[in-house]
Amino acid sequence: MTGEDKNTEKTDAELVQAFKDGNAAALDRLINRYKEPLYAYLVKLSRDRDASDDLLQEVFIRVIKKLASYGERDKFSAWLFTVAHHAVMDHFRSDSRRREDSLDSAAEDRLSLADTLASPEPGPDGILEGAERAGTVQAAFDRLSPEQREVFLMRHYSGLPFNEIADILGVPIGTALARMSRAVARLRSEL
């Protein structure tokens, strides 16, 4: 009997160390573990599936380049979402000029928050009501500050705990909690 059960799920730290030791399959396992929640975070933050595909690829390229210098004092998921946060901010900075020039075409490509919340198969009676509600939800979400939107997405859609959100954003936990509280209060008041 071997000392390691093949069915035992390795921790993030074990997989990172295995990758640093030359095991490329360990990186594949990390990517597979986080690609769905990371992609959901990117889609909801950018509201653009094409951009999210590119951003996901960019995040994992950055992870591969930086993983050798990853310090294990931080939880891997927090570090990964920090890398994603920086990639999104870089994307928004570089994309801001292009978006100003092509607002009409970008609006057609963007996903609304309501699209992500909508039922996959609404009934005939709910289509009009759903469209009206979708517009209301999206408009309310768009009125949140960028900081509030980001904390809301990290918490609600990616399920990150507030201490990790604070680490990712480089703010005190109280600031992350306050941003979430303000976001929820504003959404409740508008909806």
N, C-alpha and C positions, 0 to 999 in steps of 0.2 A: 504494500500500500504506500502510495506517495504521501509526502507531507502536505501536499496542497490538493484540495478538492477542485477539480476542473469546473464544477458548477458554482463554486463560491464567487460571488460578485466582488470584484476588487474595488477598493475605495479610489477616489480621485487621486489622492496622494500616491497610492501604490502604482496607479497607471502613469502618472507623471514621472515617477522615478523609473519605471520600466522603460518609458520612452527615452528618458535621459540616458539610460543604459543601452540604448540601441534597438529597442523593441518597437518597430513601427506599428505593429498591430495594436499596441497600447494606445497610440494616438487615435487610431480608427475607433476604438471603443469609447474614448473620451468624446470624439466628434459625434458619434452616434448617440451618446447619452445626452448631449446638450443641443443638438441641431434643431430639434423641434421647439423647445421653449425659447431658444435664442431667435429662431426664425419668427416665431409668433411675436416676440418683443419687437423685432425689427419691422415687421409688417405693420404692427399697430402704431409704432412711433413714426414711421415714414409714410404710412398709408399708400404705399406704392410697391406692388409685388415685384416688379422688375428691379427696382432699386434695392429691395430687400434681398433678392437673389444675389445681386452683386455685393451688397454689404455683407451677407453671410459668408461669401467666398473671401472677401477682404478680411473679415474678422479671423477666419481660420488661417489665412496666410500670415497675418500678424501674430497669431498664437504660435504657429510653427516657428516663426523667426524669434519670438521672445520666450518660448517655453524653456529654453536652456537657462535663461536668467531668472525664471520665475522663482520667487522666494516663497517657500512653503509656510511662511508666517501668516499669509492670507489664505482664506478658503478659496479653492480653485474656482468655484462658481462665481464668487464675488470678483475675482481677478478677471475671469472670462467676460463677465458683463461690463466690467470697467473697460476692457479692450473694445467691446461692442459699443459702449457709450462714446468712446473717443472716435471710433470709426463713423458713427452716426453724426457726431458733431462736425467732423471733417467733411463728411458728405454734404451736410446742410450748408456749411460755409462755402464749399466749392460750387454747390448747385444753386446758391441764392441768385446769382446773376442770370443764369439760364431760366430759372423759374419766373423771374420778373418779365423776361422777354416772351415767355410762352405760357402764360397763365391759362389761356383757353384750352390748349391741347393737354396741359398737365392735369387740368380739372377732369378731363375725360378719362385719364389713366389712373387717377387716384381712387383708392378704396375709401369708403367712408367708415367711420367707427360703427355706424349703424349696420353696414354690410357685414361686419365681423360679428355683430351681436344677433343678426337676424336669423330666424329659423331657416333651415335649408329648403324646406318646402312649405311656404305659406299657403293657406287655403284661399279660395277666390275672394271670400269676404274680407280677408285680412290684408290683401295686397295694397289697397288704397290707404287703409289705416297704417299699415306698416311703413309705407313710403312717407307719410306725413310724420310719423313718429321718428323714422330714421333721420329725416331732415332736422327735426327738433333736437334729437340727441347729438347729431354731428355738430350742429350750430353751437350748442351748449359746450360741447367738448372743445371746439375750436376757440371759444372765448376764454378757456383756461390759459394761464400763463404757461410758457414752455416748460418751466420747472415743475409746475403742478401736473401737467400732462405726463411728463416723464416719470415722476414718482408714482402717479396713478397706474400707468402702464406696467411699470416694474412690479408693483405690488399686486394689482388685480389680475393681470394677464400672465405674468411670468411667475407669480407666486413667491417672489423673493421676500425674505424677512427684512424688517426695517433696518437692522444693523448692517446688512449687506448693501441695501440701497444707499445708506449713508456712506459706506465705504466706497462704493462705485462712484458716487457723485462728489466725494471729497467734502462732505458737509457733516456737521454734528447730527446725531440721531434725532435730536429735538427738531432740527430744521426739516429733516425728511418727514417726521410725523406731522409737523405743522403744515407743510405743503400738501400732504395727503388730506389732512383735516379740512383745509381751505378748499381743495379740489372737490371733495365730497359735498361739503356744505354748498358750494356754488352750483354743482350739478343738481343737488336736491332742490335748491331754490328755483332753478330754471326749468326743472322737469316736474 
